[in-house]
Amino acid sequence: MPPIILPIIAFIIVIGVLVFVHEMGHFLAARMTGMRADIFSIGMGPRLMGWNRKTGFTLGKLPEDIDLGPDTDYRLCWLPIGGYVRILGMIDESFDTEFAKKPVQPYEFRSKKNWQKAFVLSAGVIMNILFAVCVFAGLLLVNGTDLPRSTTVAWVEPNTAAHRANLTAGDSIESIDGIAVDNWGGVVDALARTTSGTRVIQVRRGTEHYVARITSDDIVKGLADQQGLGIDIAMSLVFGAISPGSPASRANVEAGDTVIAADGQPIHSVRQFQTIVRSNAGKSIVLALKRQDSILSSQVSVGPDSTIGVALGAAYIGPIDHKDYNLFEATGQGMKSVLGTVDLIWSTLKRVFRGVVAPDKALGGPLTIAMQAGQSFSAGAVPFLSFMALISVSLAFMNVLPLPGLDGGHLLIVAIESVLRRELSTKVKIRIQQVGVFLLLTLMAGILVMELRKIFFS
C-alpha cells in the first residue's frame, strides 16, 4: 500500500464517524422537538447515492420537484469532508430562503420556541462530547490502565522545556508542586496541567537533590510543537510493519526486531529514535537490533523525507501498577479526559493570541489530522480510538464558538432573538451566514497554506 493511502483512509474513517455522530445529534433533537429534516448527508457536494421511503435507494441527484413530506433522504455525497442535516425552516449554509415566502408550518425550525431551537443547535456538540466520554470510558473498562511504577527519566529531548530546566537522564522525579509522585502516569498528569504558573519539580540525582522549574507556557508550547513533555521513561522500542521497498526493508530489518541502539546511542523511547532518524536525513545510521536471542547490526539509509519505512511500537518492561475500572469510575475518568482536552485546547488558543505559541504549531487542518490519523491507525485500535475521541472534543469545541456559520453562531442568533423578543429578518440572517461562511473558508484556506508550508518548506 502506498504510504499516502493509509492517512487518507484513516482520515475518511475519523471524519465520517465524527460527522455522523455530530449530525445525528442535530437530527435526533429535531425529531424530538417535532421538526422535519429533509436531508441527512454524510459528505458535501453533489449527491452520490442515498435512500428515502419515497424513491428507495437511488444513485445521483433526486428530481428537483420531489416532495418527501415528513421523510428524510439519507445520502452520501461526493466530497468525504463534513456533512449536514437540512432542517426545514432554518437558514443555514445552503442559504435556502424559499420557505420564507410561505406561511410558517408547525414542523419548521422557525415555528419552535427558542429553547427548542437552542437544543437542536447544541445537540451536535453534545453528541460529540458524549461520544468522546464513551470512548475514553470504554477503553478504561476494557483495558484498565497500566502505570509504570517508576519516575526515573531515561531520555530528555533537546531544545524542550525539560531540557531547558536541566533535567537529565537518570533523574528520579519525587514530587511536582509539592505533591509526591510514585508512577509515570502521575508525572505526566502533573506536568501536563495547563494552569498558569511554574511547575516546581523535586528531583533526586544520584545522592543529591535538585529543583527544576518549568513554566506552563513552555509546557503548552512543547505540546503544540508535538514535542510532548520532552522526557520519556525507559521503553523497549520494537519495529512493527515494514513498508515494502523502504530503506528498512532493503536493510533486511524485520517486524518484531527490538532496537537496542542507534549509532552507538542506547535507545529508550520512540521520540528519541525518531529524533536520531530525522537528524540523519539522506545519511545512514547503524542499528543494533535484538532478534529473538541474537544481536544483529544493520546499516539503514535514511530517506530524504527523514523516514526509514517502519511502524514503531514501544513497551515498558519494568514494574507496572495495573488498575481496573467499574462503569462509574470509567465514566468519571472519561469526563475528566474530555475536560482536560478542552482545557488544553483553550489554554493553547490563549497562548496563540498572546504570541507564546505560533499559529502554525497550534492550528491543524485536514492534512495534520490525516497524518496523525494514519499514525494512530498504524499503532493499533486503542491509539486510533483515543485519537478519534480527541478530535471529537476538538470538533465540539470549534462548533460551539459563537462565530457565524458554526453551531455557536446559530445559538448566538437565537440568544439575540430571545433578548429582542422577535426574529431577525431573513435578509439579516442571510448576511450573517454569508459573512460567516466567507470567514470560515478564509480560515480553512489559511490553515491549509500553513500546513503545506510546514510540510514542504520546514
Secondary structure, DSSP 8 states (H G I E B T S, - for coil): --TTHHHHHHHHHHHHHHHHHHHHHHHHHHHHTT--EEEEEEEEEEEEEEEETTTEEEES---TT---TT--EEEEEEEEEEEEEEETT---TT---GGGGS---TTSGGGS-HHHHHHHHHHHHHHHHHHHHHHHHHHHHHH-EEEES--B--EE-TTSHHHHTT--TT-EEEEETTEE--SHHHHHHHHT---SSEEEEEEEETTEEEEEEEEHHHHHHHHHTT-TTSEE---EEEEEEE-TTSHHHHTT--TT-EEEEETTEE---HHHHHHHHHTTTTSEEEEEEEETTEEEEEEEE--TTS--SEEEEEE--S-EEEE---HHHHHHHHHHHHHHHHHHHHHHHHHHHTTSS-HHHH---HHHHHHHHHHHHHH-HHHHHHHHHHHHHHHHHHHHSS-TTSHHHHHHHHHHHHHHTS---HHHHHHHHHHHHHHHHHHHHHHHHHHHHHHHH-
